[in-house]
Amino acid sequence: YGTQKVNENGHLTIGGVDTIELAKEYGTPLFVYDLQLIRERARGFIETFHQLGVKAEVAYASKAFSCIAIYQLAKEENLSLDVVSGGELYTAIQAGFPSERIHFHGNNKSSFELELAFDSNVGCIVVDNFYEIELLKEIAQAKQQSMRILLRVTPGVEAHTHDFITTGQADSKFGFDLNNGQADEAFLKVKDDEYLNVLGLHCHIGSQIFETDGFSLAAEKLMNKISAWKEAYGFHCTVLNLGGGFGIRYTEEDTPLEPQVYVKEMIETVQSFAGKLNLSMPEIWIEPGRSLVGDAGTSLYTVGSHKTVPNIREYIAVDGGMSDNIRPALYEAKYEAVVANKANEDKSNTYTVAGKLCESGDKLIVDALLQPTEPGDILAVFCTGAYGYSMASNYNRIPRPAVVFVEEGQHQLAINRESYENIIQNDLALSLKRG
Ligand code: LLP
């Protein structure tokens, strides 16, 4: 992946930095992010729009991995930002991210969060539901402040990796149903509002998608709706946001397309429907998360105990697990790994890589083909950059790992390792008295 290589000592390097040195300096478990790869991905998306002459915003879906330094990198790379909570918004503002390029999402934004969005002057709020419309109207009125909005709709297209399903009505907690009048009702509630300025529509059809068909079909459905609103109400749509979800390769079972291919297909679909329906070409916004940071992240662990279950399997345990990567336990997600200090040796052994948490399901990789390992080896698990750290927990009171950024032979801490002091910082002593 990206800048990964093996050096003369047989050590895995990332961004020209020896991972064994990183493990020594920063300890394990450790997330290592290859900044060059993130930049390449970001530029790939932006250039594709540019080449095809389509106005766009490429918003990093920061739920995939959020911290101050990644927001600053996103700013450097001219990305916009998708935030889904007051916490992500706050972090982005603290990072100095330009607020006009922040898009605020969520299916249950609180008044507090919406006010924060107004006070921060975010570029756009993606409106999810009728309750939110009422809150937004009240807040905008009270502040006498206008706000650009997109209406999030569920087009009845749901994509899961290779398959996508289309249903008349989508069973989703997100957005206004496009097919049963809800989206129309929402539009009527906001179209003449003094402060809310409807730019267009948003949809997100799923995650880790390998095919383009779902995106095209969703784009078609949204364009038809825009056309209907133009006919009926003279609506001029300026933005079509088609979400994220572009798949990446975790293991060889995964067969994603090049990230740009999804974008090209989307653009062509929108262009063709704009032509057919006699609509002006809207800006196209996308929200990639996983495909920007997923394969740029590698987790380093130290191998500890081994256990052989005769005739069944051999376990090796590492110093992290479901507390820093919940995806195998939650989604049966698959990963590949290498023994980073023996990266040029043959992978001749099969191990099940277990974590250190008190749950039988805490296995990072079942039946991983690896170099023969011993305690003290450093295991590198690939493609953990998306939804790893961001979904980490303190289960078993395990401190969250540190995060390091590497690029061109340099490295820096992006997030400190949590300490035991951090773990108890919000705990209070028992103070209720008995009897
Ligand atoms: N936009 C919206 C509205 C979303 O809900 C999501 C992801 C994205 C963009 C970014 O999707 P991506 O490009 O990263 O696929 N925790 C799960 C993934 C949850 C995705 C939630 N929404 C996982 O670890 O696979």
Residues whose N, C-alpha, C, O or C-beta is under 5 A from the ligand:
A	BS01	LLP	A61 A64 H204 G206 S207 Q208 G243 G244 G245 F246 E287 P288 G289 R290 S291 Y387
